[in-house]
Amino acid sequence: MSAIGNTKVDKMLRRTKLLSETIAWVQTFDNVTKTQILDWIRNDQLLNKGVDATGEVIGYYSQVTEFISKGKKKFNTHYTLFDSGYFFRSMFVVVLQNEIVINADAQKDEDNLFDNFGTKIIGLTDENFQKLKEMVKRSYIEYARKTLFGS
């Protein structure tokens, strides 16, 4: 015995007014998602592959570098941009209304990593961007379910 305007469908239709793309966006980019983005850049792209956002290898260590680093950096292996770890720790994600911005302190002694290697060293490769899109999609669906069904 339900009155008009009090059915499950009516309640769900009223809840659609509560849906907000802004809320979905902000909730999607919580600390877990931001950390995942940075882990893809630091671990998958830089440490494991030595690539920038375009998938291009940033560079390779020379024999001189291997000697200077006492074997820590092996000749003909890709750059990781990890020396002291400061650059990796300085990376952060800022969530804006229609975009996310990834940045870091690229200053290393007298050199600037962005000047030397470009800003794409902290961007996502297509592969990792696709992973992010899937995360965003799942998050939006979860947000819509919770809002519409109250669970």
C-alpha positions in Angstrom: 0.0 0.0 0.0 2.1 2.8 -1.3 1.0 6.3 -2.0 1.8 8.1 -5.3 5.2 9.7 -4.8 6.2 7.2 -2.2 7.1 4.2 -4.4 10.7 3.0 -4.7 10.9 4.4 -8.2 9.6 7.8 -7.0 12.2 7.8 -4.2 15.0 7.0 -6.7 13.9 9.7 -9.0 14.0 12.2 -6.2 17.5 11.0 -5.3 18.7 11.8 -8.9 18.6 15.4 -7.9 21.3 14.7 -5.3 23.7 13.4 -8.0 26.6 15.9 -8.5 29.4 15.4 -10.9 31.5 17.7 -8.7 31.0 15.5 -5.7 31.7 12.3 -7.7 34.9 13.9 -9.1 36.2 15.0 -5.7 35.3 11.7 -4.1 37.0 9.8 -6.9 40.3 11.5 -6.3 40.8 10.7 -2.7 44.2 10.0 -1.1 44.1 6.4 -2.3 43.6 7.4 -5.9 46.2 10.1 -5.7 48.7 7.7 -4.3 47.9 5.2 -7.0 48.6 7.8 -9.7 51.9 8.7 -8.1 52.9 5.0 -7.7 52.2 4.4 -11.4 54.6 7.3 -12.3 57.3 6.5 -9.7 57.3 2.7 -9.9 55.8 1.5 -13.2 57.1 4.3 -15.4 60.3 5.6 -13.9 61.8 2.8 -11.8 60.7 -0.2 -13.9 60.7 1.3 -17.4 62.5 4.7 -17.3 59.8 6.3 -19.5 58.0 9.6 -19.6 54.3 10.0 -20.3 54.8 9.4 -24.1 56.4 6.0 -23.3 59.8 7.2 -24.5 62.8 6.1 -22.5 64.2 9.2 -20.7 67.9 8.1 -21.1 70.5 5.5 -20.4 73.3 5.5 -17.9 76.8 5.8 -19.3 79.9 3.8 -18.2 81.2 6.9 -16.5 77.9 7.1 -14.4 78.3 3.5 -13.5 81.9 4.2 -12.3 80.9 7.4 -10.4 77.9 5.7 -8.7 80.2 2.7 -7.8 77.9 0.3 -9.7 74.7 1.6 -8.2 73.6 2.8 -11.7 74.5 0.2 -14.3 75.8 1.1 -17.7 73.1 1.0 -20.5 70.2 0.7 -18.0 67.5 3.4 -18.1 67.4 6.4 -16.0 65.1 6.1 -13.0 65.4 9.7 -11.7 65.7 8.2 -8.2 68.9 9.3 -6.4 68.1 10.5 -3.0 64.4 9.9 -3.4 63.6 13.6 -2.9 62.1 14.0 -6.4 59.8 11.0 -5.9 58.7 12.2 -2.4 58.0 15.7 -3.7 55.5 14.5 -6.3 51.9 15.5 -5.6 48.4 15.5 -7.2 46.1 18.5 -7.1 42.4 18.0 -8.0 40.8 21.0 -9.7 37.3 21.3 -11.0 37.9 19.8 -14.4 41.4 18.3 -14.2 44.1 16.9 -12.1 47.5 18.4 -11.9 50.6 16.4 -11.1 53.7 18.3 -10.0 56.9 17.9 -8.1 60.0 19.8 -7.0 62.3 19.1 -10.0 65.2 21.2 -8.7 68.3 19.0 -8.1 71.4 20.9 -7.1 72.0 23.3 -10.0 70.0 21.2 -12.4 66.2 21.1 -13.0 64.8 17.7 -14.0 62.0 19.4 -16.0 64.5 21.4 -17.9 66.6 18.4 -18.6 63.9 15.8 -19.4 60.7 17.7 -19.8 57.5 17.9 -17.7 56.2 14.7 -19.2 58.4 12.8 -16.7 55.6 13.2 -14.2 52.7 12.5 -16.6 50.8 9.2 -17.1 51.5 6.9 -20.0 48.5 5.9 -22.1 48.5 2.5 -20.4 48.3 4.1 -16.9 45.8 6.7 -18.1 43.5 3.9 -19.2 43.9 2.4 -15.7 43.0 5.7 -14.2 39.9 6.0 -16.5 38.7 2.6 -15.3 39.2 3.7 -11.6 37.2 6.9 -12.3 34.5 5.0 -14.0 34.1 2.5 -11.1 34.1 5.3 -8.6 31.4 7.2 -10.4 29.3 4.1 -10.7 29.7 3.4 -7.0 28.8 7.0 -6.1 25.7 6.8 -8.3 24.6 3.5 -6.7 25.1 4.9 -3.2 23.2 8.1 -4.0 20.3 6.4 -5.9 19.9 3.3 -3.8 21.1 4.6 -0.5 23.5 1.7 0.0 
